[in-house]
Amino acid sequence: MSLPSSMTYIAADSAGGPEVLKPATGPLPVPKSDEVLIRVLAAGVNRPDVAQRAGSYPPPPGASPVIGLEVAGEVAATGAELTQWKPGDKVCALTNGGGYAEYCAVPAPQCLPWPRGYDAIRAAALPETYFTVWANLFQAAGRLHRGEAALIHGGTSGIGVTALQLAREFGATTYATAGSDEKCAACRRFGAVAAINYRTQDFVEEIRRLTDGRGVDVVLDMVGAPYMARNVRCLAMDGRLVMIAHLEGSKVDGFDFLPVMRKRLVITGSTMRPRSTAEKGAIAAELRDKVWPVLEQGRCGPVVHASFPLAQAADAHRLMESSVHIGKIMLRVAG
Ligand SMILES: NC(=O)c1ccc[n+]([C@@H]2O[C@H](COP(=O)([O-])OP(=O)(O)OC[C@H]3O[C@@H](n4cnc5c(N)ncnc54)[C@H](OP(=O)(O)O)[C@@H]3O)[C@@H](O)[C@H]2O)c1
């Protein structure tokens, strides 16, 4: 595949609002020996991108300064050491940054094939939420098992939709919170047995009522400080609270940890981006083994709310910050 001498990407010359996102022209990234260069056809927009643009989530050392954590496209070139992928292969990938661009270099273990029957937009909508939900809800952190119950906050976020669908597929019962009745109805379609409009209902009381006082085994939280004590109250004996974000703050005053002892709770959390290539590759391998067959059978799959041309990345961020979306917001890069 012949490569152009330059590419279009989205630059953010300073931290700020969506207006700082502007198309720019620059050199293609050069893949390292263990990386593939992907000709990007579609890229996902994720809430961490909004935080990076605003200056509160800087890329880790060595990562591309270009925003964008997931892409789908075709392999355009491979690093010297690679035999796993070849030019022309259709892949989707969890990137280390650089996704809002016509070309993106990604460590090979972080790539997966497009599930059978998928197009670029749907394939690009998978990596960030599937890696995150698998690692936090099912692997070591949450250890959600068949027959258990989970409370998923932000049930219509990209993350929330994936969590609800996968939990249903793997035999768990889910409850969700969301900010409107319309979003609550969507949560039920994605697999929640009940959805709680947190603006009009007390989710602690509702979980107590819905579980006959038992509570849930896992809470997946992205809201943070104001939910800390309330999440603990929602958990059953031996429950796990998994924190993946702190949209409303990370510092809690006056937290009483006696219930943590009394109920033998585990409070944990993680961020995906700083994990090593080996760790991300191990998650990718499990996804390919356990989740890709489910996607190919159509029992789970991305819910795409809207897509924008790459040059309109600012509008995609405005939509995300409005929080009216249900599911994923995507960028069409080529094709
Ligand atoms: N730890 C990790 O590895 C990791 C990886 C990826 C994403 N994340 C985090 O997971 C969360 C979801 O990501 P996403 O890309 O799926 O986001 P998203 O689609 O933009 O969804 C976020 C949703 O959260 C709800 N929300 C509740 N409180 C909010 C607040 N104070 N500000 C904004 N939204 C609020 C909103 O829905 P309502 O109307 O229902 O309130 C909003 O639509 C984000 O916080 C993100 O940073 C963490």
The ligand as an SDF file (V2000), in Angstrom:
LIG
                    3D

 48 52  0  0  0  0  0  0  0  0999 V2000
  -11.0360    4.1490   33.7980 N   0  0  0  0  0  0  0  0  0  0  0  0
  -11.0060    3.8950   32.5170 C   0  0  0  0  0  0  0  0  0  0  0  0
  -10.1670    3.1170   32.0420 O   0  0  0  0  0  0  0  0  0  0  0  0
  -12.0050    4.5550   31.6060 C   0  0  0  0  0  0  0  0  0  0  0  0
  -11.9930    4.2570   30.2220 C   0  0  0  0  0  0  0  0  0  0  0  0
  -12.9720    4.8550   29.4270 C   0  0  0  0  0  0  0  0  0  0  0  0
  -13.9000    5.7240   29.9820 C   0  0  0  0  0  0  0  0  0  0  0  0
  -13.8440    5.9930   31.3080 N   0  0  0  0  0  0  0  0  0  0  0  0
  -14.8120    6.9000   31.9230 C   0  0  0  0  0  0  0  0  0  0  0  0
  -16.0900    6.3260   31.8360 O   0  0  0  0  0  0  0  0  0  0  0  0
  -17.0480    7.3720   31.7740 C   0  0  0  0  0  0  0  0  0  0  0  0
  -17.9580    7.1220   30.6010 C   0  0  0  0  0  0  0  0  0  0  0  0
  -17.2080    7.3150   29.4160 O   0  0  0  0  0  0  0  0  0  0  0  0
  -17.9670    7.4080   28.0220 P   0  0  0  0  0  0  0  0  0  0  0  0
  -16.9870    7.7350   27.0010 O   0  0  0  0  0  0  0  0  0  0  0  0
  -18.7990    6.1920   27.8960 O   0  0  0  0  0  0  0  0  0  0  0  0
  -18.8580    8.7020   28.3300 O   0  0  0  0  0  0  0  0  0  0  0  0
  -20.1970    9.2710   27.7330 P   0  0  0  0  0  0  0  0  0  0  0  0
  -20.7610    8.3850   26.6770 O   0  0  0  0  0  0  0  0  0  0  0  0
  -19.9580   10.6910   27.4270 O   0  0  0  0  0  0  0  0  0  0  0  0
  -21.2250    9.2070   28.9670 O   0  0  0  0  0  0  0  0  0  0  0  0
  -21.1070    9.9210   30.1360 C   0  0  0  0  0  0  0  0  0  0  0  0
  -22.5010    9.9850   30.7770 C   0  0  0  0  0  0  0  0  0  0  0  0
  -22.3420   10.0510   32.1580 O   0  0  0  0  0  0  0  0  0  0  0  0
  -23.4790   10.6990   32.7160 C   0  0  0  0  0  0  0  0  0  0  0  0
  -23.0180   11.6350   33.7390 N   0  0  0  0  0  0  0  0  0  0  0  0
  -23.2530   11.5150   35.0530 C   0  0  0  0  0  0  0  0  0  0  0  0
  -22.7030   12.5210   35.7400 N   0  0  0  0  0  0  0  0  0  0  0  0
  -22.0840   13.2940   34.8360 C   0  0  0  0  0  0  0  0  0  0  0  0
  -21.3250   14.4740   34.9310 C   0  0  0  0  0  0  0  0  0  0  0  0
  -21.0820   15.0760   36.0860 N   0  0  0  0  0  0  0  0  0  0  0  0
  -20.8150   14.9840   33.7900 N   0  0  0  0  0  0  0  0  0  0  0  0
  -21.0240   14.4060   32.6080 C   0  0  0  0  0  0  0  0  0  0  0  0
  -21.7510   13.2750   32.4590 N   0  0  0  0  0  0  0  0  0  0  0  0
  -22.2750   12.7210   33.5750 C   0  0  0  0  0  0  0  0  0  0  0  0
  -24.2220   11.4040   31.5750 C   0  0  0  0  0  0  0  0  0  0  0  0
  -25.4370   10.7370   31.3700 O   0  0  0  0  0  0  0  0  0  0  0  0
  -26.7420   11.0840   32.2890 P   0  0  0  0  0  0  0  0  0  0  0  0
  -27.6250   11.9830   31.4930 O   0  0  0  0  0  0  0  0  0  0  0  0
  -27.3490    9.7610   32.5350 O   0  0  0  0  0  0  0  0  0  0  0  0
  -26.2440   11.7580   33.5250 O   0  0  0  0  0  0  0  0  0  0  0  0
  -23.2940   11.2110   30.3830 C   0  0  0  0  0  0  0  0  0  0  0  0
  -23.9780   11.0280   29.1990 O   0  0  0  0  0  0  0  0  0  0  0  0
  -16.3030    8.6850   31.6490 C   0  0  0  0  0  0  0  0  0  0  0  0
  -16.2730    9.2950   32.8990 O   0  0  0  0  0  0  0  0  0  0  0  0
  -14.9240    8.2350   31.2240 C   0  0  0  0  0  0  0  0  0  0  0  0
  -13.9210    9.1420   31.6350 O   0  0  0  0  0  0  0  0  0  0  0  0
  -12.9270    5.4200   32.1200 C   0  0  0  0  0  0  0  0  0  0  0  0
  1  2  1  0
  2  3  2  0
  2  4  1  0
  4  5  1  0
  4 48  2  0
  5  6  2  0
  6  7  1  0
  7  8  2  0
  8  9  1  0
  8 48  1  0
  9 10  1  0
  9 46  1  0
 10 11  1  0
 11 12  1  0
 11 44  1  0
 12 13  1  0
 13 14  1  0
 14 15  2  0
 14 16  1  0
 14 17  1  0
 17 18  1  0
 18 19  2  0
 18 20  1  0
 18 21  1  0
 21 22  1  0
 22 23  1  0
 23 24  1  0
 23 42  1  0
 24 25  1  0
 25 26  1  0
 25 36  1  0
 26 27  1  0
 26 35  1  0
 27 28  2  0
 28 29  1  0
 29 30  1  0
 29 35  2  0
 30 31  1  0
 30 32  2  0
 32 33  1  0
 33 34  2  0
 34 35  1  0
 36 37  1  0
 36 42  1  0
 37 38  1  0
 38 39  2  0
 38 40  1  0
 38 41  1  0
 42 43  1  0
 44 45  1  0
 44 46  1  0
 46 47  1  0
M  CHG  2   8   1  16  -1
M  END
$$$$
